């Protein structure tokens, strides 16, 4: 992540850098949210499968 930040800082002006940083933060948050939701669905399904046996 640090390498990406340094790369963006060297290639973009301040306004574009902050826009890119905001976009990346939103992408990370969305990815974490989807991962959490998928994990919750998997865990619920696994629980049902284990207790059904």
N, C-alpha and C positions, 0 to 999 in steps of 0.2 A: 504494500500500500504506500509505503514511504517513497519507493521508487516512482510510482505513478504520480504522486503529488509533486515530486521534484521535476518530473518530465513535463507535467502540465504547467507548472510555474514557469519553466524555461521556454515553453512554446506559446503560451497564451498571455494576453494582457490581463490586468487585474479583474476587470468586469467579466471577461470570458472564463477566467479561472474560477471565480466564485460561482458562476452559472454551472460550469462543469462539475464542480464540487457538490453543488446542490443536487444536480441530476444523479450523480453517483450515490450520494447518500440516500436519495429516494429509491434508487434501484436496489441498494443493499437492504433497505427496510422492507421493500416489497418481496425480495427473495427470502429474507428471514421469516416474514409473515407466511408466505406460501409453504416454506419448509416446516414451520410449526404446525400449520393446518394439516399438511400431509402426514406428519408424524402423529398428530392426534387421531386422524382417521385410521392410520395403520394400527396404532395402539388399541383403539376401540375394537377394531375388527379382530385383532389378535386375542383380545380378552374374550370376546364372544366365542371365538373358535376354541379357545382353551377350556372355557367353562361348558361348552356344548358336548365335549367328549366325556 
